[in-house]
Amino acid sequence: MKHLLLITSFTTSVLLAHSVTAQDSPERRRRHYNAQARAYYRGPVRFTVGGGISYYNGDLGSSLSENFLGGSGSLGLLYLVRPHLVIGAEASYFQIGAKDQLPERGLAFRGRNASGVTFLRYELIKDESEFASPKRGAALVKPYLKAGAGLLLYNPKSYRGTTRADERTAFLSPERNDYPALAVVAPVGLGVVLRLSPKLNATVEGTYNFTTTDHLDDISQRANPSQNDGYGQVELKLEYAPWGR
């Protein structure tokens, strides 16, 4: 059921994007106007794919020396609502892990997780290519800020040790019996868009994700149950607009 919620959310976003694109064909393009009465067109839809690393911040620790950095991958879509402002949806799969910052406690964990989020992206530099009648060339580099909300499906396993888990690791009994469990996640981040062509962009993005759970590491009652866990992702992404103009 929890997997179905994530899949349904992302599928709905894709179908909505397709509907918007169909109505934004050359024969039906509608002009919109900003506060300075400059005309712009919404869209196009851009599909994104990304990959990078993920890290953990929680009861066991927050420094890189305690982290077992994991891989991170994402698929998503973007849609320009107005100049500077982009709305998006993204599904991610990532792995995190860490060893204990307290040697006497000696705990560690591995977590395999998936998320589905929607977000707003605010571009800090004006891009003339987003207007109907540009006054100069397109911006080649655009920094941006990002914030959103969504759902996180997390599945941790804790153990005693100081190294990454492998096939010989003996995992501890879980603190709760409903893994994989569902939580709310709120990503905030920043990035830079690099324009490669009218249809293709590359981005470098760093995001920190706040969550509503203290069980991202399956260690709560044995540590600090009053403070929720979080995680970060750093990814390189490509954005492609098949119907770009």
C-alpha positions in Angstrom: 0.0 0.0 0.0 2.8 2.4 0.9 4.7 1.6 -2.3 1.4 2.2 -4.2 1.0 5.7 -2.7 4.4 6.8 -4.0 3.9 5.3 -7.4 0.4 6.7 -7.7 1.7 10.2 -6.7 4.4 10.3 -9.3 2.3 8.8 -12.1 -0.4 11.4 -11.4 2.3 14.2 -11.8 3.4 12.7 -15.1 -0.2 12.6 -16.4 -0.8 16.1 -15.4 2.4 17.3 -17.1 1.3 15.5 -20.3 -2.1 17.2 -20.1 -0.5 20.6 -19.7 1.9 20.0 -22.6 -0.9 18.9 -24.9 -2.8 22.2 -24.2 0.4 24.2 -24.7 0.9 23.1 -28.4 1.9 25.8 -30.9 -1.8 26.2 -31.9 -3.0 26.8 -28.4 -0.1 28.7 -26.7 -1.4 31.4 -24.4 0.5 34.5 -23.3 0.8 35.4 -19.7 2.1 38.7 -18.2 4.3 39.5 -15.2 4.0 42.6 -13.0 5.9 44.6 -15.5 3.5 43.6 -18.3 6.1 41.5 -20.1 4.6 38.5 -21.9 5.9 35.0 -21.3 4.9 31.4 -22.1 4.5 28.7 -19.5 6.5 25.5 -19.9 7.9 23.5 -21.5 7.9 20.3 -19.5 11.5 19.1 -18.7 12.2 15.5 -17.6 15.1 15.1 -15.2 17.4 12.2 -14.3 20.1 12.5 -11.6 22.6 10.6 -9.6 24.9 11.3 -6.7 25.5 10.6 -3.0 23.4 10.7 0.2 24.3 11.1 3.8 22.6 10.8 7.2 22.1 13.1 10.2 20.6 11.7 13.3 21.1 10.0 16.7 24.2 8.2 15.7 26.0 11.3 14.4 26.2 13.9 11.7 29.8 14.1 10.6 31.3 12.5 7.5 33.6 10.4 9.6 30.6 8.6 11.0 28.7 8.4 7.8 28.6 5.4 5.4 27.9 7.5 2.3 25.4 5.9 0.0 24.2 6.2 -3.6 21.3 8.4 -4.7 19.3 8.4 -7.9 16.2 10.4 -9.0 13.7 10.8 -11.8 11.5 13.9 -12.1 9.8 16.6 -14.1 9.8 20.4 -14.1 7.4 23.0 -15.5 8.0 26.8 -15.7 5.0 28.6 -14.1 6.4 32.1 -14.6 9.8 33.7 -15.0 12.0 32.7 -12.0 9.5 30.1 -10.7 9.5 26.4 -11.6 7.2 23.7 -10.1 8.5 20.1 -10.0 7.9 16.5 -8.9 10.6 13.9 -8.2 11.0 10.3 -7.1 14.2 9.3 -5.5 15.9 6.1 -4.3 18.8 6.3 -1.9 20.8 4.4 0.7 22.2 5.8 3.9 24.2 4.4 6.9 26.4 5.4 9.8 28.3 4.1 12.7 27.9 5.4 16.3 29.6 8.6 17.5 29.6 6.9 21.0 32.1 4.0 20.8 30.7 2.6 24.1 27.3 2.2 22.5 28.7 0.7 19.4 25.6 0.8 17.1 25.4 1.2 13.4 22.7 1.0 10.7 21.9 0.6 7.0 18.8 2.2 5.4 17.3 1.7 1.9 14.7 4.4 1.2 12.5 5.9 -1.5 10.7 9.3 -1.6 8.2 11.2 -3.8 8.1 15.0 -3.5 6.7 18.1 -5.1 8.6 21.4 -4.9 9.0 24.9 -6.0 12.3 26.2 -7.5 13.1 29.9 -7.5 15.7 31.0 -9.9 17.8 34.0 -8.7 18.8 35.4 -12.1 16.5 36.7 -14.8 16.5 34.5 -17.9 15.4 36.4 -21.0 14.7 33.1 -22.8 11.6 32.7 -20.5 9.9 35.8 -22.1 7.9 35.9 -25.3 10.1 38.7 -26.7 13.6 38.3 -25.2 15.8 41.4 -25.1 19.1 39.4 -25.1 20.4 35.8 -25.1 19.5 33.1 -22.6 21.2 33.0 -19.2 23.9 30.3 -19.3 24.2 29.9 -15.5 21.3 30.2 -13.1 21.6 29.6 -9.3 18.3 28.7 -7.6 16.7 27.8 -4.2 14.3 24.9 -3.7 11.7 23.8 -1.1 9.0 21.2 -1.1 7.1 18.4 0.7 6.3 14.8 0.1 6.4 11.2 1.4 9.3 9.1 2.5 9.3 5.3 2.6 12.2 4.2 4.8 13.5 0.7 5.7 16.4 0.7 8.2 18.3 -2.2 9.8 20.5 -1.6 12.9 23.4 -3.7 14.1 26.5 -3.6 16.3 29.7 -2.7 14.5 31.9 0.1 13.0 31.9 -0.9 9.3 29.4 -1.1 6.5 26.9 -4.0 6.7 27.5 -7.0 4.5 26.1 -10.5 4.0 27.6 -11.6 7.3 26.1 -8.8 9.4 23.8 -10.0 12.2 21.0 -7.3 12.4 19.3 -6.4 15.7 15.6 -6.8 16.3 13.9 -3.7 15.0 12.5 -1.1 17.4 9.2 -1.1 15.5 7.5 -3.8 13.5 6.0 -1.9 10.5 9.1 -1.4 8.3 9.1 -0.2 5.6 7.4 2.8 7.3 6.0 6.0 5.9 6.9 9.6 7.0 6.5 13.1 5.7 9.7 14.7 4.3 10.4 18.4 3.5 13.4 19.0 1.2 15.2 22.4 1.1 18.2 23.1 -1.0 20.1 25.1 -3.6 21.6 24.4 -7.0 23.0 25.8 -10.2 21.5 25.3 -13.7 24.0 25.1 -16.6 22.4 25.7 -20.0 23.8 23.2 -22.5 21.3 23.8 -25.4 17.7 25.1 -25.7 16.4 21.6 -24.8 19.1 20.4 -22.4 20.3 21.7 -19.1 22.6 20.2 -16.4 22.3 21.0 -12.7 24.4 20.5 -9.6 22.1 20.4 -6.6 22.4 19.9 -2.8 19.3 19.2 -0.7 18.7 18.6 3.0 15.6 16.7 3.9 13.8 17.2 7.2 11.6 14.2 8.3 8.8 13.5 10.8 10.5 10.3 12.1 13.2 9.5 14.5 13.4 5.9 13.2 15.3 6.6 10.0 18.2 4.6 11.6 16.0 2.2 13.6 17.6 3.8 16.7 15.3 6.0 18.8 14.6 4.6 22.3 18.2 3.6 22.5 19.3 7.1 21.8 17.4 10.4 21.6 13.7 9.9 20.8 12.9 13.7 21.0 14.8 14.6 17.9 13.9 13.6 14.4 16.4 12.3 11.9 17.3 13.9 8.5 19.4 13.2 5.4 21.0 15.0 2.6 21.6 14.4 -1.1 24.1 15.9 -3.6 23.3 15.1 -7.2 24.3 15.9 -10.8 21.2 16.1 -13.0 20.2 16.4 -16.6 17.0 18.2 -17.6 15.6 17.5 -21.1 12.7 19.2 -22.8 11.5 17.1 -25.7 8.8 19.7 -26.6 11.1 22.7 -26.0 11.0 25.7 -28.1 
